Amino acid sequence: MASVPLAPQPLPAALLRAAVIHHRLVDAFIQLTRTELARQRDDYARDSLNELLDVLKAQLAVYGPDAVVPSPAGMLTGMPTGLEAANLP
């Protein structure tokens, strides 16, 4: 008998809260890296920071265009793309 895939289930609130924190930290580290990159004159340091920036941007891209962001009230206003709970048989 073939199994029928179930609809994705929402993620637990604790996981979403952790995702919000992670997203915020990665975004802040990207900004910090860009600031440091603008100050650097050494080519090796600039290359290294550009590589780090690429890694951080890829990490942030995991959240997709509708990334989780906290609202002014502290509530979640979105859900990271692709983070729905899997329904495994």
C-alpha positions in Angstrom: 0.0 0.0 0.0 1.4 3.4 -1.0 1.7 6.0 1.7 0.1 9.4 1.3 2.2 12.4 2.4 0.7 14.4 5.2 0.5 18.2 5.2 3.4 19.9 6.9 2.9 20.6 10.6 3.9 23.9 12.3 7.1 23.9 14.2 7.0 24.0 18.0 7.2 27.5 19.4 10.5 26.8 21.2 12.1 25.9 17.9 10.8 29.1 16.2 12.1 31.2 19.1 15.5 29.7 18.6 15.3 30.3 14.9 14.6 34.0 15.5 17.6 34.2 17.8 19.9 32.5 15.3 18.7 34.6 12.4 19.2 37.8 14.4 22.8 36.7 15.4 23.8 35.7 11.9 22.5 39.0 10.5 24.3 41.0 13.2 27.6 39.1 12.5 27.2 39.9 8.8 26.9 43.6 9.6 29.9 43.3 11.9 32.0 41.5 9.3 31.0 44.2 6.7 32.1 46.9 9.0 35.5 45.2 9.6 35.9 44.6 5.9 35.5 48.3 5.2 38.3 49.0 7.6 40.8 46.5 6.3 43.5 47.4 3.9 45.4 44.1 4.0 44.5 41.9 1.0 44.8 38.7 2.9 42.5 39.9 5.7 40.0 41.2 3.1 40.0 37.9 1.2 39.4 36.0 4.5 36.6 38.3 5.5 34.9 38.1 2.1 35.0 34.3 2.4 33.5 34.5 5.9 30.8 36.9 4.5 29.9 34.3 1.8 29.5 31.6 4.5 27.4 33.9 6.7 25.2 34.9 3.8 24.6 31.2 2.8 23.7 30.5 6.5 21.2 33.4 6.4 19.7 32.2 3.1 18.5 29.0 4.8 15.7 31.1 6.2 14.5 32.1 2.7 12.9 35.4 1.8 10.2 35.1 4.5 12.6 34.8 7.4 11.4 34.8 10.9 11.5 38.2 12.5 10.3 39.4 15.9 7.5 41.9 15.9 7.5 44.9 18.2 5.4 42.9 20.7 7.9 40.1 20.6 5.7 37.7 18.7 6.9 35.7 15.7 5.7 37.3 12.4 6.8 34.6 10.1 8.2 31.1 9.7 11.5 30.2 8.1 11.0 28.7 4.7 11.6 24.9 4.6 11.5 24.4 8.4 8.1 22.6 8.5 8.1 19.4 10.6 8.5 16.3 8.5 5.8 13.7 8.5 7.7 10.4 8.3 5.9 7.1 8.1 
